[in-house]
């Protein structure tokens, strides 16, 4: 697991007005909570924060938060963006206990889809039903992502959560709840309108076509209208 550091400083003033002035100065208000310590309000430089927020690891890794030279391990729990500006307006971080298991959503990376039989077959659509997986593990075992190898995927295949190989000491808690929680992750299916679907449609139309060729009795002509 890679280590990613975010620099921050203690926020001395609180309240809506103070937060607004903080954003105007190019910083983002945030809060750190959890563990045995009290919640702590902090501020982070926006440009650096915006840059790291474009990386997947920012949302799926344990971060080292350096607050005025004091470091602590945290997870990003919430990030609020401005409705139309390219601006982050607030963040929530949760402290991590290195000896306690955590539950976290880890991104899925799909590999070799274009090399698979399904990927090389015309009119086959491969859909990714899930893009992240909830796992439980100790912080030191948390992966930044989980790879899903699709090299053997063929048309008609369905890959479920139970088919995904997890790293050592990492568990999928949903699988302990029963088979009905073993959700599909990847589905390879023929697109509508392919030869397979057309053949089925033509077969369904055969009986009406044969009856017409066999000389089915034409409809009786309508009776002429009576003259007044």
Number of C-alpha atoms within 10 A of each C-alpha: 12 10 10 14 16 16 17 22 17 15 18 9 12 13 7 9 9 14 20 15 12 20 19 10 11 13 23 26 25 21 17 22 16 14 12 8 9 9 14 14 17 22 23 23 18 18 14 12 18 14 9 16 14 10 10 13 19 18 21 19 23 25 24 18 22 15 17 11 10 11 15 16 19 22 22 17 13 13 14 11 12 10 9 6 7 9 17 20 19 19 19 18 21 20 22 20 16 11 10 9 17 16 15 20 17 22 20 18 12 15 13 13 17 14 13 17 16 24 21 13 13 11 16 19 17 22 12 14 13 14 13 16 18 13 19 19 20 16 22 12 15 24 22 18 19 17 14 19 15 19 16 13 22 19 19 13 14 18 19 16 19 16 12 16 12 16 13 10 11 16 15 17 14 18 14 10 9 8 10 8 14 17 16 15 21 21 18 19 17 18 14 12 11 12 12 11 12 12 11 10 12 9 9 11 10 10 9 9 10 11 11 11 8 8 8 9 8 7 6 6 6 6 6 6 6 5 4 3
